[in-house]
């Protein structure tokens, strides 16, 4: 059975809804698995952790997927086409079906809007029906989007074909937003007299609405003084005042055509590399085809036929009722999840969650350990992960920790029977803040993608919370044994090459790993603790005067001093050079002066006993656990205090 991925930046815009519905409807009843994912943009921080979503696309590049459908036009409205192509190159030679933009990939197909014929219709209509000769254009070509550039070029060609001269002064760059085009127009149009065009054609509806505001402020009336025609036929176009004439892209049909192209290619059919989707102009009030006094939802087509829009009142009523249902479902979902504190408790509620959210099944897959994700770094899929749980309410099958391990680079469906079941799925990464835990896949039975995005966000937040709580709970249950195991664990770490070769204490990696674990334990027990940062004084002078071998001897001596001063359950590590870190569980601030004094006395005593040609001296900074729960932050605070200590010593000298 073939598997097809569908990636789009977000489920929550009108374009996405129509496009995904077209894909969804084509694949209904087909013997394929289709996996949808909203990915945001690579490294995006528009929403603080938006970059986490991109891991979904990396997972859909898995060897298990046979073809990929990409909403390229939406991506390239916000990112460079070359950057998108670089990401998609990871999919190799498998077919990629793009919408709105042809991609320079090895095996790509594109479903494109027939902009040339649609702009020809619009310009011819303005000239022949309304007598317009001076037509302005609202462009978005500055975004670099191939789609925007094509719309501008198609408009120019339509003007030339209609023997109309295009005045470059009538070109306004709006970057697809109403605010940008408004700024561009206001810089040029200061008074009514500056408006020397009789019509405006826009590369999208949003910019046309920005134009509305400018013309209104200048005292001009639409369509009496200036005709306006947009592009996209967004829902708000029919609710604007006056109702906006626009070009309907039939986004649903483009999604349907993309789905059909992928299906046909995988079944060996001969599919053209470029598939054109016919567009439909809708001439309403803003160009004068429908009277502004008319309250009926009607428009004229390219042939001048009067047609009715969909029953808007009925559509809006249906949407209102759907919104009420979804709000009620969200409240119930939150109540269900409130009682699921642990991973196992979440599993017990999983079948109820699936049923409530209009799903048929769900699998939850976790990485061996949570992954820290940085916005500036690429996501690298681990080679191993484990199926944590699944529930199939249609087949009445479920399991918790079934001991199924797999490589997500090779397959993303871990459970065999679900993997072989055709259907329409959504893949969503499981993350909270900067931490990525894995991903879930759910089989959906409705095409309400915007609602699913809300459900899944709530669900992944709950999963992340249960993982963290369960891990802390396990730690708490083992706390009585932790302190007696510290030294034993230290030996284990040594075997794992986490010790420093010169001194025998933990190396930097070992110190931060084991030190953080120790901090987690003592903070869970609500015990005190101190973190120290120790730095030898005058190492450079020792090296210069007595040689680097003697410098190494001094570093080894400092490690011995710290071992003598601190307890066996304190964590000591060499951070590099002559810098050391110590985590001392149970220690309180009142002990710090005594520790400093003991370090100083031991340094003098051991230097004298070993007949060193110098007296070892150490500066020490510290931080208590009330400042932070993160070892790196505490060490940074201790380092600041150490720096002040060194300045005092230099001052005395």
Phi and psi in degrees as a GROMACS rama.xvg file:
@    title "Ramachandran Plot"
@    xaxis  label "Phi"
@    yaxis  label "Psi"
@TYPE xy
-77.9031  149.63  UNK-2
-126.529  131.277  UNK-3
-125.268  130.812  UNK-4
-96.5648  148.672  UNK-5
-132.263  117.298  UNK-6
-117.551  140.981  UNK-7
-152.2  144.943  UNK-8
-58.9748  -40.0738  UNK-9
-150.227  150.976  UNK-10
-87.291  -9.66234  UNK-11
-102.878  32.1249  UNK-12
-128.459  160.311  UNK-13
-58.6898  -42.9423  UNK-14
-56.4464  -47.3268  UNK-15
-60.2876  -43.9278  UNK-16
-58.7168  -47.5262  UNK-17
-67.8674  -44.1136  UNK-18
-62.2785  -49.11  UNK-19
-66.8483  -33.8188  UNK-20
-63.4705  -37.4186  UNK-21
-63.5403  -44.022  UNK-22
-63.3353  -47.3118  UNK-23
-56.8552  -47.7974  UNK-24
-66.6834  -37.1911  UNK-25
-63.1768  -40.9573  UNK-26
-84.8702  -4.73463  UNK-27
-57.4455  123.329  UNK-28
81.9647  -4.04518  UNK-29
-81.109  151.988  UNK-30
-85.0341  63.6307  UNK-31
-142.786  159.737  UNK-32
-106.61  127.048  UNK-33
-119.532  125.534  UNK-34
-114.812  115.968  UNK-35
-93.8599  145.027  UNK-36
-147.895  132.338  UNK-37
-93.7013  127.135  UNK-38
-115.27  -6.07592  UNK-39
52.4946  -145.065  UNK-40
-122.933  150.952  UNK-41
-56.9883  131.57  UNK-42
63.5085  16.6383  UNK-43
-74.0097  137.515  UNK-44
-125.706  26.1322  UNK-45
-58.289  -50.2362  UNK-46
-94.2184  139.804  UNK-47
-47.8919  -42.2169  UNK-48
-114.84  29.0902  UNK-49
-58.2393  -31.5709  UNK-50
-59.9882  -22.6924  UNK-51
-63.8066  -30.5716  UNK-52
-64.9355  -28.068  UNK-53
-63.0686  -21.6069  UNK-54
-59.221  -25.2426  UNK-55
-62.7733  -39.4665  UNK-56
-68.0191  -40.364  UNK-57
-59.5871  -38.3414  UNK-58
-68.5118  -34.4126  UNK-59
-75.7885  -8.06441  UNK-60
-81.0933  2.88512  UNK-61
-51.2288  151.171  UNK-62
-62.2704  -18.2349  UNK-63
-71.544  -25.7732  UNK-64
-81.6567  138.018  UNK-65
-97.9579  -25.3902  UNK-66
-154.668  161.515  UNK-67
-135.081  131.313  UNK-68
-105.885  129.369  UNK-69
-126.514  126.792  UNK-70
-81.0365  70.5192  UNK-71
-60.6143  -36.2158  UNK-72
-60.1928  -38.8111  UNK-73
-70.2398  -42.0107  UNK-74
-60.192  -48.5235  UNK-75
-77.096  -3.70087  UNK-76
-72.6777  -18.7111  UNK-77
-127.84  -8.16547  UNK-78
-140.117  160.642  UNK-79
-68.8812  137.761  UNK-80
-60.2881  -38.5419  UNK-81
-62.8027  -38.3363  UNK-82
-65.1546  -39.8367  UNK-83
-63.9179  -43.718  UNK-84
-62.4461  -38.5657  UNK-85
-60.8046  -39.7718  UNK-86
-67.0943  -43.7936  UNK-87
-72.9655  -18.5976  UNK-88
-60.5858  -20.8412  UNK-89
-64.9202  -18.5986  UNK-90
-78.5419  -7.72826  UNK-91
71.4356  -141.949  UNK-92
-90.6688  3.21221  UNK-93
-68.6378  151.288  UNK-94
-65.7225  136.152  UNK-95
-120.024  124.837  UNK-96
-105.281  117.391  UNK-97
-105.852  146.842  UNK-98
-114.141  139.518  UNK-99
79.7733  -28.9587  UNK-100
-137.229  127.501  UNK-101
-74.0377  132.019  UNK-102
-103.567  146.923  UNK-103
-87.4331  72.0336  UNK-104
-122.558  161.836  UNK-105
-58.8828  -43.8146  UNK-106
-133.762  69.2408  UNK-107
-117.227  151.568  UNK-108
-129.252  156.463  UNK-109
-140.189  136.094  UNK-110
-104.72  114.598  UNK-111
-116.58  146.573  UNK-112
-74.9617  137.616  UNK-113
-81.7702  75.2114  UNK-114
-62.9287  -37.7637  UNK-115
-59.6602  -48.235  UNK-116
-69.9853  -33.866  UNK-117
-70.0744  -41.6993  UNK-118
-69.5894  -30.3588  UNK-119
-63.3817  -41.3972  UNK-120
-61.4092  -44.3638  UNK-121
-67.9734  -48.5862  UNK-122
-65.5733  -42.3012  UNK-123
-61.5962  -39.7383  UNK-124
-63.3608  -46.3005  UNK-125
-63.4341  -38.1708  UNK-126
-75.2505  -51.3271  UNK-127
-82.4034  -32.1937  UNK-128
-92.106  -40.118  UNK-129
-110.59  -2.73574  UNK-130
72.0444  22.0212  UNK-131
-77.9809  139.819  UNK-132
-126.462  -25.7013  UNK-133
-112.409  102.797  UNK-134
-116.342  125.575  UNK-135
-88.2213  160.983  UNK-136
-133.379  133.257  UNK-137
-99.3479  110.784  UNK-138
-104.634  159.275  UNK-139
-127.63  20.9626  UNK-140
-62.1912  -25.0697  UNK-141
-64.6105  -17.7467  UNK-142
-70.7048  -15.6832  UNK-143
82.9128  -0.815043  UNK-144
-66.7775  128.765  UNK-145
-59.718  -35.748  UNK-146
-62.7884  -43.5363  UNK-147
-67.7622  -40.4346  UNK-148
-64.0041  -40.6257  UNK-149
-63.5147  -38.344  UNK-150
-65.8747  -40.3499  UNK-151
-64.3696  -47.0482  UNK-152
-64.2674  -37.9196  UNK-153
-65.9995  -37.241  UNK-154
-64.8529  -44.4538  UNK-155
-58.5724  -44.7711  UNK-156
-63.734  -39.3312  UNK-157
-65.279  -38.3113  UNK-158
-63.188  -45.9947  UNK-159
-63.3959  -41.6172  UNK-160
-64.5147  -29.1161  UNK-161
-92.4694  10.0917  UNK-162
56.5864  40.4315  UNK-163
-113.068  135.581  UNK-164
-86.7997  129.825  UNK-165
-93.3937  121.76  UNK-166
-87.7477  119.776  UNK-167
-61.4039  -20.9784  UNK-168
-68.1566  -17.5212  UNK-169
-94.4461  14.4894  UNK-170
-101.377  119.731  UNK-171
-119.825  128.757  UNK-172
-91.059  118.64  UNK-173
-118.642  -6.26976  UNK-174
53.5754  31.6459  UNK-175
74.2336  3.3022  UNK-176
-117.077  150.769  UNK-177
-67.9968  -35.1404  UNK-178
-70.3682  -40.6521  UNK-179
-65.7858  -43.2146  UNK-180
-70.3665  -32.7338  UNK-181
-62.541  -44.3268  UNK-182
-62.187  -43.7982  UNK-183
-63.0707  -40.9233  UNK-184
-71.9001  -39.4306  UNK-185
-67.241  -26.9542  UNK-186
-66.6128  -27.106  UNK-187
-103.633  -38.9586  UNK-188
-98.63  96.2112  UNK-189
-92.7485  -32.2966  UNK-190
-135.5  170.541  UNK-191
-58.7602  -33.9682  UNK-192
-66.4709  -23.3171  UNK-193
-72.8026  -16.7207  UNK-194
-85.0735  95.0024  UNK-195
-105.027  15.1229  UNK-196
-111.575  155.178  UNK-197
-108.448  -1.8644  UNK-198
-154.615  156.296  UNK-199
-131.984  130.188  UNK-200
-113.777  133.036  UNK-201
-115.63  148.158  UNK-202
-75.5447  -11.6894  UNK-203
-158.608  169.199  UNK-204
-71.1975  -34.6456  UNK-205
-60.9349  -43.3561  UNK-206
-66.8253  -32.8859  UNK-207
-61.9986  -36.418  UNK-208
-68.4371  -36.2812  UNK-209
-62.1428  -39.202  UNK-210
-63.9078  -38.6655  UNK-211
-51.1591  -48.3987  UNK-212
-64.7676  -40.6647  UNK-213
-64.3623  -48.8113  UNK-214
-63.5207  -39.951  UNK-215
-62.257  -44.4021  UNK-216
-64.8911  -27.2783  UNK-217
-83.3527  -2.35201  UNK-218
86.0998  19.1204  UNK-219
-99.2862  150.111  UNK-220
-110.302  136.002  UNK-221
-102.863  127.08  UNK-222
-101.076  5.47857  UNK-223
-56.9099  -49.1748  UNK-224
-89.9416  -41.3977  UNK-225
-139.355  130.751  UNK-226
-86.9331  145.879  UNK-227
-133.559  132.051  UNK-228
-132.219  130.751  UNK-229
-98.8048  -160.47  UNK-230
-153.265  131.465  UNK-231
121.223  -32.8153  UNK-232
54.8781  51.113  UNK-233
-64.767  160.48  UNK-234
-56.6526  -38.0244  UNK-235
-69.3402  -16.5492  UNK-236
-59.9239  -36.5696  UNK-237
-85.2606  -5.37836  UNK-238
-108.823  -4.48996  UNK-239
-73.6069  167.014  UNK-240
-127.095  109.033  UNK-241
-73.4039  161.689  UNK-242
-61.8138  130.404  UNK-243
-79.7719  126.754  UNK-244
-68.6047  141.269  UNK-245
-157.288  173.179  UNK-246
-108.216  116.893  UNK-247
-81.6225  118.217  UNK-248
-77.4388  -14.3837  UNK-249
55.1861  58.5632  UNK-250
-57.7644  -37.4539  UNK-251
-54.9116  -46.4095  UNK-252
-65.4197  -35.8495  UNK-253
-64.9909  -42.0865  UNK-254
-62.1871  -42.7499  UNK-255
-60.9478  -44.3142  UNK-256
-65.9938  -37.7468  UNK-257
-62.764  -43.8252  UNK-258
-62.8972  -42.5778  UNK-259
-65.6823  -40.4881  UNK-260
-61.9153  -45.2147  UNK-261
-62.2953  -43.8322  UNK-262
-62.9471  -45.5555  UNK-263
-66.7665  -41.1411  UNK-264
-60.6477  -44.6852  UNK-265
-69.3682  -20.1122  UNK-266
-99.6424  15.0162  UNK-267
80.0299  11.6413  UNK-268
-75.4771  155.156  UNK-269
-83.4789  109.759  UNK-270
-115.384  127.906  UNK-271
-64.7091  148.946  UNK-272
-67.6546  -31.5338  UNK-273
-120.517  126.343  UNK-274
-119.056  121.958  UNK-275
-94.748  135.906  UNK-276
-107.371  124.805  UNK-277
-72.3193  138.801  UNK-278
-103.503  160.09  UNK-279
-128.068  112.607  UNK-280
-72.1223  140.719  UNK-281
-123.237  108.774  UNK-282
-93.4618  114.717  UNK-283
-116.383  -139.018  UNK-284
-75.7156  -33.2921  UNK-285
-69.8685  -12.7886  UNK-286
-110.154  -3.0471  UNK-287
96.495  4.25244  UNK-288
-75.8113  -24.6932  UNK-289
-124.376  134.004  UNK-290
-62.9328  143.881  UNK-291
-67.07  -20.1215  UNK-292
-81.9738  -13.699  UNK-293
-72.9169  126.62  UNK-294
-97.106  -7.60398  UNK-295
-76.2948  144.646  UNK-296
-83.8872  82.4002  UNK-297
-128.377  164.144  UNK-298
-152.213  168.908  UNK-299
-110.23  141.282  UNK-300
-89.2068  -174.786  UNK-301
-63.2712  -25.6212  UNK-302
-88.0061  -1.84562  UNK-303
89.1787  6.30417  UNK-304
-73.2647  138.334  UNK-305
-87.0491  122.955  UNK-306
-126.853  155.75  UNK-307
-95.1794  142.143  UNK-308
-71.0431  174.089  UNK-309
-61.9967  159.664  UNK-310
-66.802  91.4601  UNK-311
-61.395  -40.035  UNK-312
-61.7568  -42.582  UNK-313
-66.4305  -40.9813  UNK-314
-62.2592  -45.1426  UNK-315
-66.6553  -35.9614  UNK-316
-65.3011  -43.4986  UNK-317
-62.064  -40.4753  UNK-318
-64.8929  -39.8651  UNK-319
-62.6664  -44.1753  UNK-320
-66.6728  -38.5908  UNK-321
-62.8495  -41.7723  UNK-322
-61.409  -39.9796  UNK-323
-62.5605  -43.7731  UNK-324
-61.5982  -43.8262  UNK-325
-68.2128  -38.2278  UNK-326
-62.3564  -40.6754  UNK-327
-64.8368  -41.5628  UNK-328
-62.5976  -39.6284  UNK-329
-63.3941  -40.6907  UNK-330
-62.4739  -44.3695  UNK-331
-64.3192  -42.01  UNK-332
-59.7026  -44.6889  UNK-333
-62.3359  -38.5146  UNK-334
-65.3358  -42.1274  UNK-335
-61.9093  -46.2171  UNK-336
-71.3953  -23.8248  UNK-337
-61.8194  -29.8379  UNK-338
-91.0083  7.32996  UNK-339
-111.497  90.394  UNK-340
-87.4446  -34.1391  UNK-341
-107.709  168.532  UNK-342
-62.209  -42.0783  UNK-343
-66.5312  -39.0477  UNK-344
-62.7131  -37.376  UNK-345
-62.0042  -42.7125  UNK-346
-59.6601  -41.1013  UNK-347
-62.3704  -26.5979  UNK-348
-95.5219  -3.98724  UNK-349
-60.7058  -43.4875  UNK-350
-65.7485  -32.1055  UNK-351
-70.0685  -38.0067  UNK-352
-63.1874  -45.4343  UNK-353
-60.5903  -46.4816  UNK-354
-63.4458  -44.9215  UNK-355
-61.178  -37.2641  UNK-356
-93.5115  18.6151  UNK-357
57.5767  50.2425  UNK-358
-123.55  163.459  UNK-359
-106.21  -31.3161  UNK-360
-158.232  167.491  UNK-361
-153.798  136.598  UNK-362
-118.584  140.536  UNK-363
-119.923  120.178  UNK-364
-117.974  131.856  UNK-365
-121.203  143.56  UNK-366
-71.8539  158.112  UNK-367
-55.4184  -34.2621  UNK-368
-144.637  148.303  UNK-369
-55.6141  142.326  UNK-370
-105.968  129.758  UNK-371
-79.3109  125.433  UNK-372
-113.071  127.183  UNK-373
-107.048  140.369  UNK-374
-60.593  -26.3076  UNK-375
-93.3276  -5.87981  UNK-376
-106.495  149.24  UNK-377
-74.9804  147.064  UNK-378
-79.4793  126.753  UNK-379
-113.103  118.441  UNK-380
-70.422  126.758  UNK-381
-62.6229  154.561  UNK-382
-78.0046  -18.3179  UNK-383
-130.326  142.597  UNK-384
-153.273  174.059  UNK-385
-132.701  140.66  UNK-386
-73.1916  114.903  UNK-387
-81.0922  -43.111  UNK-388
-165.991  158.999  UNK-389
-151.148  157.865  UNK-390
-147.521  128.17  UNK-391
-119.169  102.067  UNK-392
-78.6404  -17.1417  UNK-393
-75.183  -46.0838  UNK-394
-87.9066  -2.90712  UNK-395
55.8189  49.966  UNK-396
-127.658  139.515  UNK-397
-157.713  158.745  UNK-398
-159.988  152.203  UNK-399
-119.683  127.22  UNK-400
47.0541  62.6684  UNK-401
-76.7687  9.47725  UNK-402
60.6276  41.4309  UNK-403
-104.351  112.994  UNK-404
-107.902  146.265  UNK-405
-157.022  166.841  UNK-406
-101.369  109.795  UNK-407
-67.5845  -11.9501  UNK-408
-74.5663  -21.7042  UNK-409
-101.155  -34.3942  UNK-410
-152.988  150.07  UNK-411
-113.556  -15.9696  UNK-412
-94.7388  105.525  UNK-413
-82.2618  -35.4037  UNK-414
-86.4982  123.463  UNK-415
-59.857  -48.2228  UNK-416
-66.9608  -35.8311  UNK-417
-69.4517  -37.6212  UNK-418
-61.5245  -30.987  UNK-419
-94.9165  7.55799  UNK-420
-100.245  120.346  UNK-421
-64.9234  154.009  UNK-422
161.87  -179.463  UNK-423
-112.365  123.327  UNK-424
-123.696  159.93  UNK-425
-122.354  133.175  UNK-426
-105.007  133.747  UNK-427
-139.984  127.18  UNK-428
-65.4701  148.463  UNK-429
-101.659  112.747  UNK-430
-148.327  159.387  UNK-431
-145.009  117.824  UNK-432
61.5201  -127.299  UNK-433
-90.0798  -0.567138  UNK-434
-102.873  127.575  UNK-435
-110.647  125.841  UNK-436
-103.017  -23.2484  UNK-437
155.006  -142.345  UNK-438
-156.005  162.344  UNK-439
-123.781  153.846  UNK-440
-128.352  130.656  UNK-441
-129.005  140.114  UNK-442
-89.5727  124.458  UNK-443
-102.127  154.737  UNK-444
-124.848  12.706  UNK-445
-138.781  164.627  UNK-446
-102.949  32.2522  UNK-447
-93.5552  71.6408  UNK-448
-64.0273  -38.9641  UNK-449
-62.4877  -38.6203  UNK-450
-67.3869  -40.7928  UNK-451
-60.4542  -36.8852  UNK-452
-62.6084  -34.5835  UNK-453
-72.5  -47.707  UNK-454
-53.1608  -49.2904  UNK-455
-68.7039  -33.4401  UNK-456
-64.0207  -41.9582  UNK-457
-64.2968  -42.2675  UNK-458
-66.2542  -44.5494  UNK-459
-68.4557  -32.6952  UNK-460
-62.6738  -40.0377  UNK-461
-67.2806  -41.1295  UNK-462
-61.7444  -45.8302  UNK-463
-59.1029  -42.1129  UNK-464
-64.8934  -40.7394  UNK-465
-67.71  -35.5485  UNK-466
-63.2296  -48.2872  UNK-467
-63.8081  -43.1994  UNK-468
-65.4326  -43.0621  UNK-469
-62.4641  -43.4674  UNK-470
-61.1737  -42.345  UNK-471
-66.0661  -37.1133  UNK-472
-64.9692  -43.2929  UNK-473
-62.1072  -42.4799  UNK-474
-59.527  -45.3681  UNK-475
-61.631  -39.7243  UNK-476
-65.2511  -24.3103  UNK-477
-100.767  4.41201  UNK-478
-61.6185  -33.5288  UNK-479
-63.9066  -22.8638  UNK-480
-99.7085  -9.2684  UNK-481
-63.6643  -46.5866  UNK-482
-65.2419  -35.93  UNK-483
-72.47  -18.378  UNK-484
-92.7175  -7.4701  UNK-485
-59.5423  -46.8545  UNK-486
-66.9827  -37.4995  UNK-487
-64.8258  -41.8114  UNK-488
-62.5697  -36.1557  UNK-489
-58.9561  -41.8514  UNK-490
-64.6516  -40.5135  UNK-491
-61.3831  -43.2881  UNK-492
-60.4237  -37.1698  UNK-493
-59.5847  -43.4336  UNK-494
-64.2353  -24.6243  UNK-495
-91.1591  20.1879  UNK-496
58.6161  44.456  UNK-497
-113.726  21.629  UNK-498
-110.97  158.696  UNK-499
-86.0211  127.28  UNK-500
-62.7476  -36.7974  UNK-501
-73.7521  -42.8499  UNK-502
-107.726  -19.7315  UNK-503
83.6034  -5.66928  UNK-504
-86.8627  177.087  UNK-505
-60.3136  145.152  UNK-506
-82.5658  -177.506  UNK-507
-57.8029  -47.3684  UNK-508
-62.1607  -46.5465  UNK-509
-63.08  -39.9636  UNK-510
-63.2768  -47.8832  UNK-511
-69.5979  -33.8826  UNK-512
-71.1974  -53.2711  UNK-513
-73.7342  -34.1488  UNK-514
-64.1349  -40.4408  UNK-515
-66.6126  -40.2538  UNK-516
-59.7967  -42.7411  UNK-517
-64.5526  -41.594  UNK-518
-60.0925  -43.6511  UNK-519
-58.8169  -41.0229  UNK-520
-66.773  -51.0656  UNK-521
-69.1663  -29.3338  UNK-522
-75.1405  -32.679  UNK-523
-63.0831  -33.6779  UNK-524
-84.8794  -2.00101  UNK-525
58.5422  37.1617  UNK-526
-93.3261  164.42  UNK-527
-79.7209  173.094  UNK-528
178.372  154.988  UNK-529
-130.064  141.047  UNK-530
-109.472  129.327  UNK-531
-112.963  148.303  UNK-532
-124.624  116.248  UNK-533
-115.072  137.547  UNK-534
-140.621  125.371  UNK-535
-65.46  143.693  UNK-536
-88.6813  137.992  UNK-537
66.7522  32.7341  UNK-538
-63.8002  -39.7533  UNK-539
-59.9543  -40.629  UNK-540
-64.8127  -38.9581  UNK-541
-64.1288  -45.614  UNK-542
-62.0721  -42.3538  UNK-543
-68.8535  -37.5758  UNK-544
-87.0055  -33.8035  UNK-545
-124.927  -1.63141  UNK-546
96.0941  159.161  UNK-547
-71.0283  -27.2505  UNK-548
-62.8016  -41.024  UNK-549
-68.3139  -32.6373  UNK-550
-62.2999  -41.882  UNK-551
-64.0942  -38.4063  UNK-552
-62.2761  -37.0071  UNK-553
-66.3264  -39.5261  UNK-554
-65.0836  -42.1224  UNK-555
-63.9194  -38.2528  UNK-556
-64.5748  -40.5482  UNK-557
-62.3214  -40.8556  UNK-558
-61.2163  -41.6351  UNK-559
-64.1239  -40.4239  UNK-560
-60.3396  -45.5184  UNK-561
-64.9053  -37.5081  UNK-562
-64.9818  -36.6925  UNK-563
-70.8018  -37.7865  UNK-564
-78.1611  -43.4775  UNK-565
-89.6504  166.261  UNK-566
-85.3581  167.635  UNK-567
-66.225  -27.2111  UNK-568
-92.0682  2.32347  UNK-569
-79.3891  145.983  UNK-570
-97.1496  119.48  UNK-571
-118.983  133.615  UNK-572
-144.376  148.452  UNK-573
-92.8052  119.903  UNK-574
-83.1577  -19.5889  UNK-575
142.826  144.084  UNK-576
58.3462  -124.919  UNK-577
-108.253  24.7591  UNK-578
-105.028  135.391  UNK-579
-131.365  150.048  UNK-580
-121.605  147.789  UNK-581
-137.803  132.206  UNK-582
-110.074  118.464  UNK-583
-115.272  92.6469  UNK-584
-66.6889  140.693  UNK-585
85.9617  -13.5786  UNK-586
-77.2972  143.973  UNK-587
-113.316  165.309  UNK-588
-59.3624  -32.5037  UNK-589
-62.2669  -21.5823  UNK-590
-83.0563  -15.2812  UNK-591
-61.0618  -46.9153  UNK-592
-58.2219  -37.9688  UNK-593
-65.2033  -41.7724  UNK-594
-62.6806  -44.8564  UNK-595
-60.2989  -43.8628  UNK-596
-63.6073  -41.2161  UNK-597
-66.2952  -38.0487  UNK-598
-62.4096  -45.0528  UNK-599
-63.2809  -45.0709  UNK-600
-65.8938  -40.1952  UNK-601
-67.6  -38.1003  UNK-602
-58.8742  -46.6671  UNK-603
-64.909  -44.1604  UNK-604
-63.5242  -48.0325  UNK-605
-70.9273  -34.395  UNK-606
-62.5992  -40.3988  UNK-607
-70.8546  -42.9706  UNK-608
-63.4905  -38.8152  UNK-609
-87.7324  2.36482  UNK-610
53.9082  45.2895  UNK-611
-71.4134  145.467  UNK-612
-74.9954  12.9465  UNK-613
-155.449  166.123  UNK-614
-104.093  119.316  UNK-615
-60.9717  134.702  UNK-616
-134.519  140.3  UNK-617
-133.848  137.694  UNK-618
-100.96  141.363  UNK-619
-132.033  129.865  UNK-620
-114.965  162.328  UNK-621
-151.514  163.685  UNK-622
-148.954  142.07  UNK-623
-97.3535  165.076  UNK-624
-72.4649  -7.66002  UNK-625
-71.3072  -16.8405  UNK-626
-78.7249  -32.7069  UNK-627
-167.92  165.987  UNK-628
-105.894  -0.303235  UNK-629
-105.472  128.013  UNK-630
-61.1143  -40.9484  UNK-631
-63.0496  -38.5007  UNK-632
-68.1806  -41.1613  UNK-633
-64.5847  -39.3287  UNK-634
-66.342  -35.5195  UNK-635
-64.5767  -39.179  UNK-636
-68.4358  -39.5947  UNK-637
-65.2362  -36.344  UNK-638
-64.9653  -37.1448  UNK-639
-62.247  -41.868  UNK-640
-66.8998  -37.6628  UNK-641
-61.3069  -41.0965  UNK-642
-61.0219  -40.8325  UNK-643
-65.2107  -37.6589  UNK-644
-62.2121  -43.0073  UNK-645
-65.3622  -38.6701  UNK-646
-62.7285  -38.4383  UNK-647
-62.3666  -43.7205  UNK-648
-63.4964  -42.6948  UNK-649
-63.92  -37.1998  UNK-650
-62.8417  -41.5937  UNK-651
-65.8013  -38.4047  UNK-652
